[in-house]
Structure formats: structure tokens, C-alpha cells
């Protein structure tokens, strides 16, 4: 019997590797009804698609174009926000944004992060209880990259819970969200520029650079710079086209 891959299925969430193995062996180019997309599981196929000029990462605009009525209105802010993500952009826009990121995160600047990141690790380990079991994923692995990003943006760690909640709402929409009947409204909440007054919307601008950085600015605008903030050497906003 032909399998139907659904990443939201309980047995797949518990242990996805048997499903991956079956896909590779029996159906390496698989159409998933739950995802409404093709799933490739063999290296050569994935590589061919990844380097092909015939393929595009921009799967948002075709999806949004076919929406009607209330659903389209619900996702308007989500589409505006996600369309700025580099992973959904084609060259030459993707190339330009990637070059901007590369000017900030050079090998030297990444190396300079070792000590401050180590301080974050120490902070998380020191907070673990000594006399009871710990959930390593929830208490260390998940907050570690988030705290590093917060420090890069100069945002206090106390904002972690709010930012993670908003991020999870968007992640559910982007990932295996079809099993969630409220996914569109949750995604809209995650992308809202004003979360109960916690974030202040900045003035609208036509500059793509300003739009790209706006989300970080909206959050950082209401936060005092972190005393132990992590700043990559030479990291700056490119204002030449703003």
C-alpha cells in the first residue's frame, strides 16, 4: 500500500525516521496530500532541485494569490512580513540580502561571539535545578540560540517568552500547519506589529532595507540595550539605499 506522508501524524512526530526510510526506499519523489507539495528524500534529487534555476523558493505569493475573502484579509500582514524573509526571495534580491548578512557575520565576527555565547551557556546551566531531572531541550537547547539572538539585538532575556510565542505562531503556519484549524489567525497574531502595546509600529517606508530591519527595530525600540549584549564586529545597517 502506498504511504501518505504527514509530518503532523502522531507516529511521525514521535519518530520520523521510519517514514523517511520508507520514502527513500519506496517513493523518493512523493506527493504529500497533507502538505500539498512534493517531498524529496534522496540526495541527488534534492541537490538537483536546489541548484536548478527552474525552481523558486517564493511559494508565498502563489499561495496568497489563490486565497479569497476573509482568509486573504486575515493573512495580509503575515504575507507582508514573510515576503521579506531572505529564504523566500529569488536572486537577485536573495543575493543582495545574503551579501548584507555576510558583511555582518564574517568568520572573525563569529569567532568573537565565542566568549559571550559561552556566558549565555553558563547562565542557562547555572539556572538548572540540582536535585531534579531537567528537560534539556526546553531549558537549554531552545533558549540558547534565542538568547544569543536577543543579545545581538540588544533585547533583554525577559522578552524571550513573548518572542517565542509569536515565533511559534508563525512557525506553525509555515510548517505542518494544515492540521491546525486556527492556524491563519494564530499566524496573523504572530506577525502583528503591535502586541498589546509591547511593540511600537515604525513609520511606513518604501525602502526594502528599512522594511527588512523594521521587525527588529520594532522590538528593540521598547527595550533597553542588554548590558552584556553581543555585537558582531563591524555589524551595521547598510543605509546606502535606505
C-alpha positions as CSV (number, residue, x, y, z in Angstrom):
1,X,0.0,0.0,0.0
2,X,1.3,3.4,-1.0
3,X,2.2,5.6,2.0
4,X,0.9,9.1,2.6
5,X,3.5,11.2,4.4
6,X,2.0,13.6,7.0
7,X,4.6,15.2,9.3
8,X,1.8,16.1,11.7
9,X,0.8,12.5,12.3
10,X,1.4,11.4,15.9
11,X,3.6,8.4,15.0
12,X,5.7,10.6,12.7
13,X,6.2,13.3,15.3
14,X,7.3,10.6,17.8
15,X,9.8,9.1,15.4
16,X,10.0,10.3,11.8
17,X,12.9,8.2,10.7
18,X,10.9,5.1,9.7
19,X,8.8,7.3,7.5
20,X,11.9,8.8,6.0
21,X,13.4,5.4,5.3
22,X,10.2,4.2,3.6
23,X,10.0,7.3,1.5
24,X,13.6,6.9,0.3
25,X,13.1,3.2,-0.5
26,X,9.6,3.2,-2.0
27,X,8.6,6.7,-3.0
28,X,11.6,9.1,-3.2
29,X,9.6,11.7,-5.1
30,X,6.4,11.7,-3.0
31,X,3.3,13.9,-3.3
32,X,2.1,14.7,0.2
33,X,-1.7,15.5,0.4
34,X,-1.3,16.9,3.9
35,X,1.4,19.3,2.8
36,X,0.0,19.8,-0.7
37,X,3.6,19.6,-2.0
38,X,6.3,17.3,-3.2
39,X,8.6,15.7,-0.7
40,X,12.1,14.6,-2.0
41,X,14.2,12.3,0.2
42,X,17.2,11.3,-1.9
43,X,20.4,13.4,-2.0
44,X,20.7,13.6,-5.8
45,X,17.1,14.7,-6.3
46,X,17.3,17.3,-3.5
47,X,20.6,18.7,-4.9
48,X,19.2,18.9,-8.5
49,X,16.2,20.8,-7.3
50,X,18.2,23.1,-5.0
51,X,20.6,24.3,-7.8
52,X,18.0,24.4,-10.6
53,X,17.1,27.9,-12.0
54,X,13.7,26.4,-12.8
55,X,12.8,26.2,-9.1
56,X,11.9,29.1,-6.8
57,X,11.7,29.5,-3.0
58,X,8.9,32.0,-3.4
59,X,6.0,29.8,-2.6
60,X,4.1,32.5,-0.7
61,X,2.9,34.7,-3.5
62,X,1.2,31.8,-5.5
63,X,-0.4,30.6,-2.2
64,X,-1.7,34.1,-1.3
65,X,-2.9,34.8,-4.8
66,X,-5.4,32.0,-4.7
67,X,-6.9,33.0,-1.4
68,X,-10.3,34.7,-1.3
69,X,-12.3,36.9,1.1
70,X,-11.7,36.7,4.8
71,X,-8.8,34.3,4.6
72,X,-6.9,36.6,2.3
73,X,-7.6,39.6,4.6
74,X,-6.5,37.6,7.6
75,X,-3.1,36.7,6.1
76,X,-2.3,40.2,4.6
77,X,0.0,41.2,7.4
78,X,1.6,37.7,7.5
79,X,2.4,37.8,3.8
80,X,3.8,41.3,4.1
81,X,6.1,40.1,6.8
82,X,7.2,36.7,5.5
83,X,7.8,38.1,2.0
84,X,10.7,40.0,3.4
85,X,12.5,36.8,4.6
86,X,15.6,36.0,2.6
87,X,14.6,32.3,2.3
88,X,11.6,33.2,0.3
89,X,13.4,35.5,-2.2
90,X,14.8,34.7,-5.6
91,X,18.0,36.2,-7.0
92,X,19.0,39.0,-7.4
93,X,17.1,40.1,-4.3
94,X,18.2,37.0,-2.3
95,X,21.8,37.6,-3.4
96,X,21.7,41.2,-2.3
97,X,20.2,40.3,1.1
98,X,22.7,37.5,1.6
99,X,25.5,39.8,0.9
100,X,24.3,42.2,3.5
101,X,24.2,39.4,6.1
102,X,27.7,38.3,5.1
103,X,29.1,41.8,5.9
104,X,28.0,41.4,9.5
105,X,28.6,37.7,10.1
106,X,32.2,37.3,8.9
107,X,34.4,34.4,10.2
108,X,36.1,36.9,12.5
109,X,32.9,38.3,14.0
110,X,31.6,34.7,14.5
111,X,34.8,33.8,16.3
112,X,34.4,36.9,18.5
113,X,31.0,35.5,19.7
114,X,32.6,32.5,21.4
115,X,33.1,34.2,24.8
116,X,29.7,36.0,25.1
117,X,27.9,32.9,23.8
118,X,29.8,30.9,26.5
119,X,28.4,33.3,29.1
120,X,24.9,32.6,27.9
121,X,25.6,28.8,28.2
122,X,26.9,29.3,31.7
123,X,23.8,31.3,32.6
124,X,21.5,28.6,31.4
125,X,23.5,25.8,33.1
126,X,23.6,27.7,36.4
127,X,19.8,28.0,36.3
128,X,19.2,24.3,36.1
129,X,18.0,22.6,39.3
130,X,20.5,20.4,41.0
131,X,18.1,17.9,42.7
132,X,15.6,17.0,40.0
133,X,15.5,15.9,36.3
134,X,15.8,18.6,33.7
135,X,14.3,19.0,30.2
136,X,17.4,19.7,28.2
137,X,15.6,20.8,25.1
138,X,13.2,23.2,26.9
139,X,15.7,24.5,29.4
140,X,18.9,24.7,27.4
141,X,18.8,23.8,23.7
142,X,15.8,26.0,22.8
143,X,16.6,29.2,24.8
144,X,20.3,29.2,23.9
145,X,20.0,30.4,20.3
146,X,17.1,32.6,21.2
147,X,19.1,34.3,24.0
148,X,22.1,34.8,21.6
149,X,19.8,36.5,19.0
150,X,18.2,38.7,21.7
151,X,21.6,39.8,22.8
152,X,22.6,40.6,19.2
153,X,19.5,42.8,19.0
154,X,20.0,44.4,22.5
155,X,16.8,42.9,23.8
156,X,16.6,41.7,27.5
157,X,16.1,38.0,28.0
158,X,12.8,38.7,29.8
159,X,11.3,39.1,26.3
160,X,12.1,35.5,25.4
161,X,8.6,34.1,26.3
162,X,6.7,36.7,24.2
163,X,9.0,36.4,21.2
164,X,9.0,32.6,21.3
165,X,5.2,32.6,21.4
166,X,4.9,34.9,18.4
167,X,7.6,32.9,16.6
168,X,5.8,29.6,17.3
169,X,2.6,31.1,15.8
170,X,4.4,31.8,12.6
171,X,6.3,28.5,12.6
172,X,3.0,26.6,12.9
173,X,1.8,28.4,9.7
174,X,5.0,27.8,7.7
175,X,5.5,24.2,8.8
176,X,2.9,21.4,9.1
177,X,0.1,23.8,9.8
178,X,-2.8,22.3,7.9
179,X,-3.8,20.2,11.0
180,X,-4.5,23.4,12.9
181,X,-7.9,24.9,12.1
182,X,-6.9,28.2,13.7
183,X,-3.5,28.5,12.0
184,X,-4.3,31.6,10.0
185,X,-5.5,33.7,12.9
186,X,-2.6,32.5,15.0
187,X,-0.1,33.4,12.2
188,X,-1.7,36.9,12.0
189,X,-1.3,37.4,15.7
190,X,2.4,36.3,15.4
191,X,3.0,38.8,12.7
192,X,1.1,41.7,14.2
193,X,3.3,44.9,14.6
194,X,1.6,45.8,17.9
195,X,1.3,43.0,20.5
196,X,-0.8,44.6,23.2
197,X,1.3,47.7,23.2
198,X,4.5,45.7,23.7
199,X,5.8,46.7,20.2
200,X,5.6,50.1,18.6
201,X,5.0,50.3,14.8
202,X,7.6,52.4,13.0
203,X,6.6,54.8,10.2
204,X,5.9,53.1,6.9
205,X,8.7,53.3,4.3
206,X,9.1,52.1,0.7
207,X,12.7,51.1,1.4
208,X,13.2,47.3,1.3
209,X,16.2,47.6,3.7
210,X,14.1,49.5,6.2
211,X,11.3,47.0,5.9
212,X,13.7,44.2,6.4
213,X,15.1,45.6,9.6
214,X,11.8,47.1,10.8
215,X,10.7,44.0,12.8
216,X,14.0,44.0,14.8
217,X,13.6,47.7,15.3
218,X,10.1,47.5,16.5
219,X,11.0,45.1,19.2
220,X,14.3,46.8,20.2
221,X,12.6,50.2,20.3
222,X,10.9,49.3,23.5
223,X,13.9,47.6,25.2
224,X,16.9,48.9,26.9
225,X,20.2,47.6,25.4
226,X,21.3,44.4,27.2
227,X,24.3,45.1,29.5
228,X,26.1,42.0,28.1
229,X,24.9,42.5,24.6
230,X,26.6,40.5,21.8
231,X,27.5,42.6,18.8
232,X,29.3,41.1,15.8
233,X,32.4,43.2,14.9
234,X,31.5,45.6,12.1
235,X,27.8,44.8,12.3
236,X,25.8,47.7,11.0
237,X,22.8,48.6,9.0
238,X,23.5,49.3,5.3
239,X,21.9,52.7,4.8
240,X,23.1,53.4,1.3
241,X,19.8,52.6,-0.2
242,X,17.5,53.5,2.7
